[in-house]
Amino acid sequence: MNALNIFGWCANVIGLAVWFYGYFVGGTPSIVDWPRISPTWISEFMPNIEAELGMLLMCLGAVPMIWISIRQNSGP
């Protein structure tokens, strides 16, 4: 396991904690109007800005792990 992989996992765990906080504890209104632009089952996951930031961290944390996996599996 290298440093990028550890960084990705840490970002995922922190993002999940922030998303849980935003999902279960009321906070500030969201940046994006999710009910207007997405189906209701998606908009329920993003009730406020904390949940949006947590989801952003989880997605950004997946990028280094996917990039490492692609680099290891490509080539001759």
PQR file with spaces between the fields and no chain letter, atoms N, CA, C, O and H, PARSE charges and radii, in Angstrom:
ATOM       1  N    MET     1       0.852   -1.180    0.000 -0.4000 1.5000
ATOM       2  CA   MET     1       0.000    0.000    0.000 -0.0000 2.0000
ATOM       3  C    MET     1       0.893    1.236    0.000  0.5500 1.7000
ATOM       4  O    MET     1       1.768    1.379    0.853 -0.5500 1.4000
ATOM       5  N    ASN     2       0.666    2.120   -0.956 -0.4000 1.5000
ATOM       6  CA   ASN     2       1.497    3.322   -1.026 -0.0000 2.0000
ATOM       7  C    ASN     2       0.753    4.537   -0.459  0.5500 1.7000
ATOM       8  O    ASN     2      -0.378    4.427    0.016 -0.5500 1.4000
ATOM       9  H    ASN     2      -0.045    2.003   -1.649  0.4000 1.0000
ATOM      10  N    ALA     3       1.413    5.690   -0.521 -0.4000 1.5000
ATOM      11  CA   ALA     3       0.878    6.901    0.095 -0.0000 2.0000
ATOM      12  C    ALA     3      -0.416    7.365   -0.570  0.5500 1.7000
ATOM      13  O    ALA     3      -1.324    7.827    0.121 -0.5500 1.4000
ATOM      14  H    ALA     3       2.331    5.779   -0.906  0.4000 1.0000
ATOM      15  N    LEU     4      -0.521    7.252   -1.898 -0.4000 1.5000
ATOM      16  CA   LEU     4      -1.762    7.668   -2.568 -0.0000 2.0000
ATOM      17  C    LEU     4      -2.937    6.794   -2.161  0.5500 1.7000
ATOM      18  O    LEU     4      -4.055    7.281   -1.998 -0.5500 1.4000
ATOM      19  H    LEU     4       0.217    6.876   -2.459  0.4000 1.0000
ATOM      20  N    ASN     5      -2.684    5.515   -2.000 -0.4000 1.5000
ATOM      21  CA   ASN     5      -3.741    4.610   -1.579 -0.0000 2.0000
ATOM      22  C    ASN     5      -4.217    4.942   -0.161  0.5500 1.7000
ATOM      23  O    ASN     5      -5.418    4.947    0.112 -0.5500 1.4000
ATOM      24  H    ASN     5      -1.775    5.118   -2.133  0.4000 1.0000
ATOM      25  N    ILE     6      -3.279    5.214    0.726 -0.4000 1.5000
ATOM      26  CA   ILE     6      -3.636    5.601    2.097 -0.0000 2.0000
ATOM      27  C    ILE     6      -4.397    6.921    2.094  0.5500 1.7000
ATOM      28  O    ILE     6      -5.381    7.073    2.818 -0.5500 1.4000
ATOM      29  H    ILE     6      -2.304    5.210    0.505  0.4000 1.0000
ATOM      30  N    PHE     7      -3.945    7.880    1.279 -0.4000 1.5000
ATOM      31  CA   PHE     7      -4.652    9.161    1.168 -0.0000 2.0000
ATOM      32  C    PHE     7      -6.082    8.954    0.676  0.5500 1.7000
ATOM      33  O    PHE     7      -7.009    9.583    1.187 -0.5500 1.4000
ATOM      34  H    PHE     7      -3.145    7.756    0.691  0.4000 1.0000
ATOM      35  N    GLY     8      -6.269    8.080   -0.308 -0.4000 1.5000
ATOM      36  CA   GLY     8      -7.605    7.810   -0.829 -0.0000 2.0000
ATOM      37  C    GLY     8      -8.523    7.209    0.225  0.5500 1.7000
ATOM      38  O    GLY     8      -9.683    7.602    0.351 -0.5500 1.4000
ATOM      39  H    GLY     8      -5.516    7.569   -0.723  0.4000 1.0000
ATOM      40  N    TRP     9      -7.993    6.250    0.981 -0.4000 1.5000
ATOM      41  CA   TRP     9      -8.814    5.646    2.029 -0.0000 2.0000
ATOM      42  C    TRP     9      -9.148    6.644    3.130  0.5500 1.7000
ATOM      43  O    TRP     9     -10.271    6.654    3.635 -0.5500 1.4000
ATOM      44  H    TRP     9      -7.051    5.931    0.879  0.4000 1.0000
ATOM      45  N    CYS    10      -8.193    7.478    3.503 -0.4000 1.5000
ATOM      46  CA   CYS    10      -8.453    8.498    4.533 -0.0000 2.0000
ATOM      47  C    CYS    10      -9.512    9.499    4.061  0.5500 1.7000
ATOM      48  O    CYS    10     -10.394    9.884    4.828 -0.5500 1.4000
ATOM      49  H    CYS    10      -7.281    7.470    3.092  0.4000 1.0000
ATOM      50  N    ALA    11      -9.419    9.912    2.809 -0.4000 1.5000
ATOM      51  CA   ALA    11     -10.420   10.846    2.268 -0.0000 2.0000
ATOM      52  C    ALA    11     -11.790   10.185    2.234  0.5500 1.7000
ATOM      53  O    ALA    11     -12.795   10.840    2.510 -0.5500 1.4000
ATOM      54  H    ALA    11      -8.703    9.599    2.186  0.4000 1.0000
ATOM      55  N    ASN    12     -11.848    8.895    1.900 -0.4000 1.5000
ATOM      56  CA   ASN    12     -13.136    8.194    1.898 -0.0000 2.0000
ATOM      57  C    ASN    12     -13.738    8.116    3.292  0.5500 1.7000
ATOM      58  O    ASN    12     -14.934    8.352    3.462 -0.5500 1.4000
ATOM      59  H    ASN    12     -11.032    8.363    1.676  0.4000 1.0000
ATOM      60  N    VAL    13     -12.928    7.789    4.288 -0.4000 1.5000
ATOM      61  CA   VAL    13     -13.434    7.656    5.659 -0.0000 2.0000
ATOM      62  C    VAL    13     -13.879    9.005    6.203  0.5500 1.7000
ATOM      63  O    VAL    13     -14.940    9.106    6.820 -0.5500 1.4000
ATOM      64  H    VAL    13     -11.956    7.598    4.150  0.4000 1.0000
ATOM      65  N    ILE    14     -13.076   10.046    5.980 -0.4000 1.5000
ATOM      66  CA   ILE    14     -13.456   11.384    6.444 -0.0000 2.0000
ATOM      67  C    ILE    14     -14.704   11.863    5.713  0.5500 1.7000
ATOM      68  O    ILE    14     -15.594   12.450    6.328 -0.5500 1.4000
ATOM      69  H    ILE    14     -12.215    9.965    5.479  0.4000 1.0000
ATOM      70  N    GLY    15     -14.779   11.617    4.407 -0.4000 1.5000
ATOM      71  CA   GLY    15     -15.963   12.004    3.642 -0.0000 2.0000
ATOM      72  C    GLY    15     -17.215   11.290    4.119  0.5500 1.7000
ATOM      73  O    GLY    15     -18.291   11.883    4.184 -0.5500 1.4000
ATOM      74  H    GLY    15     -14.056   11.139    3.907  0.4000 1.0000
ATOM      75  N    LEU    16     -17.068   10.005    4.456 -0.4000 1.5000
ATOM      76  CA   LEU    16     -18.224    9.264    4.965 -0.0000 2.0000
ATOM      77  C    LEU    16     -18.693    9.826    6.304  0.5500 1.7000
ATOM      78  O    LEU    16     -19.894    9.935    6.550 -0.5500 1.4000
ATOM      79  H    LEU    16     -16.193    9.523    4.404  0.4000 1.0000
ATOM      80  N    ALA    17     -17.737   10.184    7.171 -0.4000 1.5000
ATOM      81  CA   ALA    17     -18.109   10.771    8.464 -0.0000 2.0000
ATOM      82  C    ALA    17     -18.812   12.114    8.275  0.5500 1.7000
ATOM      83  O    ALA    17     -19.813   12.388    8.938 -0.5500 1.4000
ATOM      84  H    ALA    17     -16.761   10.095    6.971  0.4000 1.0000
ATOM      85  N    VAL    18     -18.298   12.947    7.381 -0.4000 1.5000
ATOM      86  CA   VAL    18     -18.923   14.249    7.122 -0.0000 2.0000
ATOM      87  C    VAL    18     -20.295   14.061    6.493  0.5500 1.7000
ATOM      88  O    VAL    18     -21.230   14.788    6.829 -0.5500 1.4000
ATOM      89  H    VAL    18     -17.486   12.724    6.843  0.4000 1.0000
ATOM      90  N    TRP    19     -20.435   13.087    5.576 -0.4000 1.5000
ATOM      91  CA   TRP    19     -21.730   12.841    4.950 -0.0000 2.0000
ATOM      92  C    TRP    19     -22.744   12.363    5.984  0.5500 1.7000
ATOM      93  O    TRP    19     -23.886   12.825    5.990 -0.5500 1.4000
ATOM      94  H    TRP    19     -19.675   12.497    5.303  0.4000 1.0000
ATOM      95  N    PHE    20     -22.335   11.433    6.866 -0.4000 1.5000
ATOM      96  CA   PHE    20     -23.240   10.973    7.927 -0.0000 2.0000
ATOM      97  C    PHE    20     -23.687   12.132    8.801  0.5500 1.7000
ATOM      98  O    PHE    20     -24.867   12.242    9.134 -0.5500 1.4000
ATOM      99  H    PHE    20     -21.408   11.058    6.861  0.4000 1.0000
ATOM     100  N    TYR    21     -22.756   12.991    9.171 -0.4000 1.5000
ATOM     101  CA   TYR    21     -23.113   14.148    9.977 -0.0000 2.0000
ATOM     102  C    TYR    21     -24.130   15.028    9.252  0.5500 1.7000
ATOM     103  O    TYR    21     -25.134   15.436    9.837 -0.5500 1.4000
ATOM     104  H    TYR    21     -21.798   12.902    8.901  0.4000 1.0000
ATOM     105  N    GLY    22     -23.868   15.314    7.990 -0.4000 1.5000
ATOM     106  CA   GLY    22     -24.776   16.162    7.227 -0.0000 2.0000
ATOM     107  C    GLY    22     -26.123   15.519    6.976  0.5500 1.7000
ATOM     108  O    GLY    22     -27.145   16.203    6.918 -0.5500 1.4000
ATOM     109  H    GLY    22     -23.053   14.983    7.515  0.4000 1.0000
ATOM     110  N    TYR    23     -26.125   14.190    6.826 -0.4000 1.5000
ATOM     111  CA   TYR    23     -27.380   13.493    6.527 -0.0000 2.0000
ATOM     112  C    TYR    23     -28.272   13.394    7.762  0.5500 1.7000
ATOM     113  O    TYR    23     -29.488   13.555    7.661 -0.5500 1.4000
ATOM     114  H    TYR    23     -25.295   13.634    6.874  0.4000 1.0000
ATOM     115  N    PHE    24     -27.682   13.132    8.917 -0.4000 1.5000
ATOM     116  CA   PHE    24     -28.486   12.896   10.110 -0.0000 2.0000
ATOM     117  C    PHE    24     -28.657   14.119   11.001  0.5500 1.7000
ATOM     118  O    PHE    24     -29.563   14.139   11.835 -0.5500 1.4000
ATOM     119  H    PHE    24     -26.694   13.001    8.998  0.4000 1.0000
ATOM     120  N    VAL    25     -27.821   15.134   10.851 -0.4000 1.5000
ATOM     121  CA   VAL    25     -27.923   16.351   11.657 -0.0000 2.0000
ATOM     122  C    VAL    25     -28.246   17.494   10.716  0.5500 1.7000
ATOM     123  O    VAL    25     -27.592   17.659    9.685 -0.5500 1.4000
ATOM     124  H    VAL    25     -27.086   15.118   10.174  0.4000 1.0000
ATOM     125  N    GLY    26     -29.237   18.274   11.058 -0.4000 1.5000
ATOM     126  CA   GLY    26     -29.615   19.393   10.200 -0.0000 2.0000
ATOM     127  C    GLY    26     -28.500   20.418   10.115  0.5500 1.7000
ATOM     128  O    GLY    26     -27.792   20.653   11.094 -0.5500 1.4000
ATOM     129  H    GLY    26     -29.768   18.141   11.895  0.4000 1.0000
ATOM     130  N    GLY    27     -28.345   21.012    8.981 -0.4000 1.5000
ATOM     131  CA   GLY    27     -27.286   22.007    8.787 -0.0000 2.0000
ATOM     132  C    GLY    27     -27.746   23.109    7.872  0.5500 1.7000
ATOM     133  O    GLY    27     -28.932   23.432    7.811 -0.5500 1.4000
ATOM     134  H    GLY    27     -28.921   20.821    8.185  0.4000 1.0000
ATOM     135  N    THR    28     -26.826   23.667    7.180 -0.4000 1.5000
ATOM     136  CA   THR    28     -27.116   24.752    6.262 -0.0000 2.0000
ATOM     137  C    THR    28     -27.769   24.207    4.993  0.5500 1.7000
ATOM     138  O    THR    28     -27.631   23.020    4.696 -0.5500 1.4000
ATOM     139  H    THR    28     -25.862   23.404    7.229  0.4000 1.0000
ATOM     140  N    PRO    29     -28.468   25.039    4.248 -0.5600 1.5000
ATOM     141  CA   PRO    29     -29.084   24.555    3.005  0.2800 2.0000
ATOM     142  C    PRO    29     -28.024   24.157    1.982  0.5500 1.7000
ATOM     143  O    PRO    29     -26.888   24.629    2.030 -0.5500 1.4000
ATOM     144  N    SER    30     -28.407   23.296    1.073 -0.4000 1.5000
ATOM     145  CA   SER    30     -27.452   22.796    0.089 -0.0000 2.0000
ATOM     146  C    SER    30     -27.124   23.856   -0.964  0.5500 1.7000
ATOM     147  O    SER    30     -27.879   24.805   -1.174 -0.5500 1.4000
ATOM     148  H    SER    30     -29.329   22.912    1.035  0.4000 1.0000
ATOM     149  N    ILE    31     -25.989   23.669   -1.611 -0.4000 1.5000
ATOM     150  CA   ILE    31     -25.552   24.596   -2.654 -0.0000 2.0000
ATOM     151  C    ILE    31     -26.368   24.377   -3.926  0.5500 1.7000
ATOM     152  O    ILE    31     -26.786   25.332   -4.581 -0.5500 1.4000
ATOM     153  H    ILE    31     -25.376   22.898   -1.441  0.4000 1.0000
ATOM     154  N    VAL    32     -26.590   23.111   -4.264 -0.4000 1.5000
ATOM     155  CA   VAL    32     -27.301   22.736   -5.488 -0.0000 2.0000
ATOM     156  C    VAL    32     -28.747   22.411   -5.135  0.5500 1.7000
ATOM     157  O    VAL    32     -29.010   21.798   -4.101 -0.5500 1.4000
ATOM     158  H    VAL    32     -26.251   22.335   -3.732  0.4000 1.0000
ATOM     159  N    ASP    33     -29.660   22.806   -5.966 -0.4000 1.5000
ATOM     160  CA   ASP    33     -31.071   22.485   -5.768 -0.0000 2.0000
ATOM     161  C    ASP    33     -31.323   21.063   -6.297  0.5500 1.7000
ATOM     162  O    ASP    33     -31.788   20.881   -7.422 -0.5500 1.4000
ATOM     163  H    ASP    33     -29.446   23.304   -6.806  0.4000 1.0000
ATOM     164  N    TRP    34     -31.006   20.063   -5.466 -0.4000 1.5000
ATOM     165  CA   TRP    34     -31.080   18.665   -5.897 -0.0000 2.0000
ATOM     166  C    TRP    34     -32.486   18.208   -6.267  0.5500 1.7000
ATOM     167  O    TRP    34     -32.618   17.472   -7.245 -0.5500 1.4000
ATOM     168  H    TRP    34     -30.627   20.211   -4.552  0.4000 1.0000
ATOM     169  N    PRO    35     -33.553   18.594   -5.552 -0.5600 1.5000
ATOM     170  CA   PRO    35     -34.890   18.128   -5.961  0.2800 2.0000
ATOM     171  C    PRO    35     -35.310   18.607   -7.347  0.5500 1.7000
ATOM     172  O    PRO    35     -36.103   17.945   -8.016 -0.5500 1.4000
ATOM     173  N    ARG    36     -34.791   19.742   -7.777 -0.4000 1.5000
ATOM     174  CA   ARG    36     -35.165   20.267   -9.083 -0.0000 2.0000
ATOM     175  C    ARG    36     -34.429   19.568  -10.224  0.5500 1.7000
ATOM     176  O    ARG    36     -34.989   19.406  -11.309 -0.5500 1.4000
ATOM     177  H    ARG    36     -34.147   20.279   -7.233  0.4000 1.0000
ATOM     178  N    ILE    37     -33.174   19.150   -9.993 -0.4000 1.5000
ATOM     179  CA   ILE    37     -32.375   18.621  -11.090 -0.0000 2.0000
ATOM     180  C    ILE    37     -32.172   17.116  -11.052  0.5500 1.7000
ATOM     181  O    ILE    37     -31.569   16.560  -11.971 -0.5500 1.4000
ATOM     182  H    ILE    37     -32.719   19.282   -9.112  0.4000 1.0000
ATOM     183  N    SER    38     -32.659   16.437  -10.014 -0.4000 1.5000
ATOM     184  CA   SER    38     -32.435   14.993   -9.924 -0.0000 2.0000
ATOM     185  C    SER    38     -33.682   14.301   -9.381  0.5500 1.7000
ATOM     186  O    SER    38     -34.573   14.952   -8.835 -0.5500 1.4000
ATOM     187  H    SER    38     -33.148   16.889   -9.268  0.4000 1.0000
ATOM     188  N    PRO    39     -33.739   12.980   -9.535 -0.5600 1.5000
ATOM     189  CA   PRO    39     -34.865   12.233   -8.961  0.2800 2.0000
ATOM     190  C    PRO    39     -34.867   12.344   -7.429  0.5500 1.7000
ATOM     191  O    PRO    39     -33.852   12.670   -6.815 -0.5500 1.4000
ATOM     192  N    THR    40     -36.002   12.073   -6.846 -0.4000 1.5000
ATOM     193  CA   THR    40     -36.127   12.236   -5.394 -0.0000 2.0000
ATOM     194  C    THR    40     -35.220   11.303   -4.617  0.5500 1.7000
ATOM     195  O    THR    40     -34.736   11.676   -3.548 -0.5500 1.4000
ATOM     196  H    THR    40     -36.827   11.808   -7.345  0.4000 1.0000
ATOM     197  N    TRP    41     -34.974   10.101   -5.118 -0.4000 1.5000
ATOM     198  CA   TRP    41     -34.132    9.183   -4.361 -0.0000 2.0000
ATOM     199  C    TRP    41     -32.692    9.668   -4.310  0.5500 1.7000
ATOM     200  O    TRP    41     -31.965    9.319   -3.380 -0.5500 1.4000
ATOM     201  H    TRP    41     -35.367    9.799   -5.986  0.4000 1.0000
ATOM     202  N    ILE    42     -32.263   10.454   -5.275 -0.4000 1.5000
ATOM     203  CA   ILE    42     -30.922   11.033   -5.236 -0.0000 2.0000
ATOM     204  C    ILE    42     -30.914   12.268   -4.344  0.5500 1.7000
ATOM     205  O    ILE    42     -29.987   12.456   -3.556 -0.5500 1.4000
ATOM     206  H    ILE    42     -32.853   10.737   -6.031  0.4000 1.0000
ATOM     207  N    SER    43     -31.918   13.095   -4.457 -0.4000 1.5000
ATOM     208  CA   SER    43     -31.942   14.346   -3.699 -0.0000 2.0000
ATOM     209  C    SER    43     -32.064   14.107   -2.191  0.5500 1.7000
ATOM     210  O    SER    43     -31.683   14.973   -1.403 -0.5500 1.4000
ATOM     211  H    SER    43     -32.671   12.943   -5.097  0.4000 1.0000
ATOM     212  N    GLU    44     -32.579   12.966   -1.784 -0.4000 1.5000
ATOM     213  CA   GLU    44     -32.668   12.670   -0.354 -0.0000 2.0000
ATOM     214  C    GLU    44     -31.302   12.443    0.276  0.5500 1.7000
ATOM     215  O    GLU    44     -31.159   12.596    1.490 -0.5500 1.4000
ATOM     216  H    GLU    44     -32.888   12.263   -2.425  0.4000 1.0000
ATOM     217  N    PHE    45     -30.294   12.083   -0.512 -0.4000 1.5000
ATOM     218  CA   PHE    45     -28.960   11.859    0.023 -0.0000 2.0000
ATOM     219  C    PHE    45     -28.178   13.145    0.221  0.5500 1.7000
ATOM     220  O    PHE    45     -27.128   13.128    0.863 -0.5500 1.4000
ATOM     221  H    PHE    45     -30.410   11.959   -1.497  0.4000 1.0000
ATOM     222  N    MET    46     -28.658   14.255   -0.313 -0.4000 1.5000
ATOM     223  CA   MET    46     -27.945   15.530   -0.242 -0.0000 2.0000
ATOM     224  C    MET    46     -28.818   16.617    0.377  0.5500 1.7000
ATOM     225  O    MET    46     -29.170   17.575   -0.312 -0.5500 1.4000
ATOM     226  H    MET    46     -29.511   14.269   -0.835  0.4000 1.0000
ATOM     227  N    PRO    47     -29.176   16.502    1.647 -0.5600 1.5000
ATOM     228  CA   PRO    47     -30.086   17.498    2.224  0.2800 2.0000
ATOM     229  C    PRO    47     -29.434   18.837    2.553  0.5500 1.7000
ATOM     230  O    PRO    47     -30.137   19.841    2.662 -0.5500 1.4000
ATOM     231  N    ASN    48     -28.106   18.882    2.716 -0.4000 1.5000
ATOM     232  CA   ASN    48     -27.447   20.137    3.087 -0.0000 2.0000
ATOM     233  C    ASN    48     -26.003   20.158    2.587  0.5500 1.7000
ATOM     234  O    ASN    48     -25.535   19.207    1.961 -0.5500 1.4000
ATOM     235  H    ASN    48     -27.535   18.065    2.627  0.4000 1.0000
ATOM     236  N    ILE    49     -25.307   21.259    2.875 -0.4000 1.5000
ATOM     237  CA   ILE    49     -23.948   21.428    2.350 -0.0000 2.0000
ATOM     238  C    ILE    49     -22.972   20.427    2.966  0.5500 1.7000
ATOM     239  O    ILE    49     -22.014   20.023    2.308 -0.5500 1.4000
ATOM     240  H    ILE    49     -25.688   22.032    3.384  0.4000 1.0000
ATOM     241  N    GLU    50     -23.196   20.023    4.210 -0.4000 1.5000
ATOM     242  CA   GLU    50     -22.302   19.057    4.830 -0.0000 2.0000
ATOM     243  C    GLU    50     -22.349   17.716    4.097  0.5500 1.7000
ATOM     244  O    GLU    50     -21.314   17.087    3.878 -0.5500 1.4000
ATOM     245  H    GLU    50     -23.974   20.352    4.745  0.4000 1.0000
ATOM     246  N    ALA    51     -23.543   17.287    3.723 -0.4000 1.5000
ATOM     247  CA   ALA    51     -23.682   16.036    2.981 -0.0000 2.0000
ATOM     248  C    ALA    51     -23.048   16.153    1.601  0.5500 1.7000
ATOM     249  O    ALA    51     -22.453   15.197    1.104 -0.5500 1.4000
ATOM     250  H    ALA    51     -24.384   17.798    3.902  0.4000 1.0000
ATOM     251  N    GLU    52     -23.173   17.312    0.991 -0.4000 1.5000
ATOM     252  CA   GLU    52     -22.546   17.516   -0.324 -0.0000 2.0000
ATOM     253  C    GLU    52     -21.024   17.466   -0.222  0.5500 1.7000
ATOM     254  O    GLU    52     -20.368   16.857   -1.067 -0.5500 1.4000
ATOM     255  H    GLU    52     -23.656   18.088    1.395  0.4000 1.0000
ATOM     256  N    LEU    53     -20.460   18.097    0.795 -0.4000 1.5000
ATOM     257  CA   LEU    53     -19.009   18.070    0.965 -0.0000 2.0000
ATOM     258  C    LEU    53     -18.511   16.663    1.282  0.5500 1.7000
ATOM     259  O    LEU    53     -17.456   16.254    0.797 -0.5500 1.4000
ATOM     260  H    LEU    53     -20.993   18.592    1.482  0.4000 1.0000
ATOM     261  N    GLY    54     -19.261   15.927    2.088 -0.4000 1.5000
ATOM     262  CA   GLY    54     -18.885   14.546    2.382 -0.0000 2.0000
ATOM     263  C    GLY    54     -18.898   13.679    1.137  0.5500 1.7000
ATOM     264  O    GLY    54     -17.992   12.872    0.934 -0.5500 1.4000
ATOM     265  H    GLY    54     -20.118   16.260    2.482  0.4000 1.0000
ATOM     266  N    MET    55     -19.908   13.836    0.307 -0.4000 1.5000
ATOM     267  CA   MET    55     -19.968   13.064   -0.940 -0.0000 2.0000
ATOM     268  C    MET    55     -18.842   13.468   -1.880  0.5500 1.7000
ATOM     269  O    MET    55     -18.286   12.614   -2.571 -0.5500 1.4000
ATOM     270  H    MET    55     -20.644   14.493    0.472  0.4000 1.0000
ATOM     271  N    LEU    56     -18.496   14.745   -1.920 -0.4000 1.5000
ATOM     272  CA   LEU    56     -17.385   15.202   -2.745 -0.0000 2.0000
ATOM     273  C    LEU    56     -16.071   14.585   -2.272  0.5500 1.7000
ATOM     274  O    LEU    56     -15.262   14.146   -3.090 -0.5500 1.4000
ATOM     275  H    LEU    56     -18.948   15.438   -1.359  0.4000 1.0000
ATOM     276  N    LEU    57     -15.854   14.548   -0.955 -0.4000 1.5000
ATOM     277  CA   LEU    57     -14.643   13.927   -0.430 -0.0000 2.0000
ATOM     278  C    LEU    57     -14.589   12.441   -0.748  0.5500 1.7000
ATOM     279  O    LEU    57     -13.523   11.919   -1.075 -0.5500 1.4000
ATOM     280  H    LEU    57     -16.511   14.904   -0.291  0.4000 1.0000
ATOM     281  N    MET    58     -15.715   11.755   -0.659 -0.4000 1.5000
ATOM     282  CA   MET    58     -15.725   10.329   -0.981 -0.0000 2.0000
ATOM     283  C    MET    58     -15.392   10.095   -2.449  0.5500 1.7000
ATOM     284  O    MET    58     -14.655    9.165   -2.778 -0.5500 1.4000
ATOM     285  H    MET    58     -16.581   12.179   -0.393  0.4000 1.0000
ATOM     286  N    CYS    59     -15.926   10.927   -3.324 -0.4000 1.5000
ATOM     287  CA   CYS    59     -15.626   10.771   -4.753 -0.0000 2.0000
ATOM     288  C    CYS    59     -14.173   11.111   -5.050  0.5500 1.7000
ATOM     289  O    CYS    59     -13.525   10.412   -5.830 -0.5500 1.4000
ATOM     290  H    CYS    59     -16.524   11.683   -3.056  0.4000 1.0000
ATOM     291  N    LEU    60     -13.651   12.172   -4.443 -0.4000 1.5000
ATOM     292  CA   LEU    60     -12.254   12.533   -4.662 -0.0000 2.0000
ATOM     293  C    LEU    60     -11.303   11.504   -4.060  0.5500 1.7000
ATOM     294  O    LEU    60     -10.208   11.298   -4.581 -0.5500 1.4000
ATOM     295  H    LEU    60     -14.178   12.739   -3.810  0.4000 1.0000
ATOM     296  N    GLY    61     -11.706   10.862   -2.977 -0.4000 1.5000
ATOM     297  CA   GLY    61     -10.877    9.834   -2.374 -0.0000 2.0000
ATOM     298  C    GLY    61     -10.805    8.571   -3.215  0.5500 1.7000
ATOM     299  O    GLY    61      -9.850    7.803   -3.096 -0.5500 1.4000
ATOM     300  H    GLY    61     -12.596   11.030   -2.554  0.4000 1.0000
ATOM     301  N    ALA    62     -11.790    8.347   -4.056 -0.4000 1.5000
ATOM     302  CA   ALA    62     -11.779    7.162   -4.918 -0.0000 2.0000
ATOM     303  C    ALA    62     -10.858    7.334   -6.112  0.5500 1.7000
ATOM     304  O    ALA    62     -10.405    6.345   -6.688 -0.5500 1.4000
ATOM     305  H    ALA    62     -12.565    8.971   -4.153  0.4000 1.0000
ATOM     306  N    VAL    63     -10.572    8.572   -6.494 -0.4000 1.5000
ATOM     307  CA   VAL    63      -9.755    8.820   -7.686 -0.0000 2.0000
ATOM     308  C    VAL    63      -8.346    8.237   -7.558  0.5500 1.7000
ATOM     309  O    VAL    63      -7.921    7.536   -8.477 -0.5500 1.4000
ATOM     310  H    VAL    63     -10.940    9.376   -6.027  0.4000 1.0000
ATOM     311  N    PRO    64      -7.584    8.483   -6.466 -0.5600 1.5000
ATOM     312  CA   PRO    64      -6.246    7.903   -6.412  0.2800 2.0000
ATOM     313  C    PRO    64      -6.262    6.378   -6.383  0.5500 1.7000
ATOM     314  O    PRO    64      -5.375    5.743   -6.956 -0.5500 1.4000
ATOM     315  N    MET    65      -7.237    5.792   -5.737 -0.4000 1.5000
ATOM     316  CA   MET    65      -7.290    4.330   -5.672 -0.0000 2.0000
ATOM     317  C    MET    65      -7.593    3.732   -7.038  0.5500 1.7000
ATOM     318  O    MET    65      -7.012    2.710   -7.404 -0.5500 1.4000
ATOM     319  H    MET    65      -7.956    6.307   -5.272  0.4000 1.0000
ATOM     320  N    ILE    66      -8.473    4.336   -7.782 -0.4000 1.5000
ATOM     321  CA   ILE    66      -8.783    3.842   -9.125 -0.0000 2.0000
ATOM     322  C    ILE    66      -7.591    4.067  -10.049  0.5500 1.7000
ATOM     323  O    ILE    66      -7.280    3.206  -10.872 -0.5500 1.4000
ATOM     324  H    ILE    66      -8.946    5.166   -7.485  0.4000 1.0000
ATOM     325  N    TRP    67      -6.922    5.210   -9.926 -0.4000 1.5000
ATOM     326  CA   TRP    67      -5.772    5.512  -10.754 -0.0000 2.0000
ATOM     327  C    TRP    67      -4.647    4.502  -10.511  0.5500 1.7000
ATOM     328  O    TRP    67      -4.016    4.038  -11.461 -0.5500 1.4000
ATOM     329  H    TRP    67      -7.175    5.910   -9.258  0.4000 1.0000
ATOM     330  N    ILE    68      -4.393    4.159   -9.242 -0.4000 1.5000
ATOM     331  CA   ILE    68      -3.366    3.162   -8.908 -0.0000 2.0000
ATOM     332  C    ILE    68      -3.746    1.805   -9.471  0.5500 1.7000
ATOM     333  O    ILE    68      -2.894    1.096  -10.007 -0.5500 1.4000
ATOM     334  H    ILE    68      -4.906    4.536   -8.470  0.4000 1.0000
ATOM     335  N    SER    69      -4.993    1.441   -9.357 -0.4000 1.5000
ATOM     336  CA   SER    69      -5.445    0.147   -9.870 -0.0000 2.0000
ATOM     337  C    SER    69      -5.281    0.063  -11.388  0.5500 1.7000
ATOM     338  O    SER    69      -4.860   -0.970  -11.911 -0.5500 1.4000
ATOM     339  H    SER    69      -5.684    2.017   -8.921  0.4000 1.0000
ATOM     340  N    ILE    70      -5.605    1.124  -12.082 -0.4000 1.5000
ATOM     341  CA   ILE    70      -5.462    1.137  -13.542 -0.0000 2.0000
ATOM     342  C    ILE    70      -3.988    1.053  -13.927  0.5500 1.7000
ATOM     343  O    ILE    70      -3.635    0.334  -14.861 -0.5500 1.4000
ATOM     344  H    ILE    70      -5.946    1.962  -11.657  0.4000 1.0000
ATOM     345  N    ARG    71      -3.136    1.770  -13.226 -0.4000 1.5000
ATOM     346  CA   ARG    71      -1.702    1.735  -13.536 -0.0000 2.0000
ATOM     347  C    ARG    71      -1.099    0.361  -13.274  0.5500 1.7000
ATOM     348  O    ARG    71      -0.232   -0.091  -14.022 -0.5500 1.4000
ATOM     349  H    ARG    71      -3.423    2.354  -12.467  0.4000 1.0000
ATOM     350  N    GLN    72      -1.558   -0.311  -12.202 -0.4000 1.5000
ATOM     351  CA   GLN    72      -1.007   -1.632  -11.899 -0.0000 2.0000
ATOM     352  C    GLN    72      -1.496   -2.690  -12.880  0.5500 1.7000
ATOM     353  O    GLN    72      -0.763   -3.636  -13.170 -0.5500 1.4000
ATOM     354  H    GLN    72      -2.262    0.057  -11.594  0.4000 1.0000
ATOM     355  N    ASN    73      -2.697   -2.557  -13.389 -0.4000 1.5000
ATOM     356  CA   ASN    73      -3.258   -3.572  -14.279 -0.0000 2.0000
ATOM     357  C    ASN    73      -2.992   -3.308  -15.756  0.5500 1.7000
ATOM     358  O    ASN    73      -3.326   -4.145  -16.594 -0.5500 1.4000
ATOM     359  H    ASN    73      -3.292   -1.788  -13.153  0.4000 1.0000
ATOM     360  N    SER    74      -2.406   -2.175  -16.091 -0.4000 1.5000
ATOM     361  CA   SER    74      -2.129   -1.893  -17.504 -0.0000 2.0000
ATOM     362  C    SER    74      -0.681   -2.234  -17.813  0.5500 1.7000
ATOM     363  O    SER    74       0.154   -2.370  -16.919 -0.5500 1.4000
ATOM     364  H    SER    74      -2.135   -1.495  -15.409  0.4000 1.0000
ATOM     365  N    GLY    75      -0.417   -2.364  -19.057 -0.4000 1.5000
ATOM     366  CA   GLY    75       0.941   -2.661  -19.494 -0.0000 2.0000
ATOM     367  C    GLY    75       1.106   -4.107  -19.876  0.5500 1.7000
ATOM     368  O    GLY    75       0.191   -4.914  -19.712 -0.5500 1.4000
ATOM     369  H    GLY    75      -1.094   -2.254  -19.784  0.4000 1.0000
ATOM     370  N    PRO    76       2.280   -4.435  -20.389 -0.5600 1.5000
ATOM     371  CA   PRO    76       2.504   -5.813  -20.863  0.2800 2.0000
ATOM     372  C    PRO    76       2.705   -6.808  -19.754  0.5500 1.7000
ATOM     373  O    PRO    76       2.902   -7.995  -20.018 -0.5500 1.4000
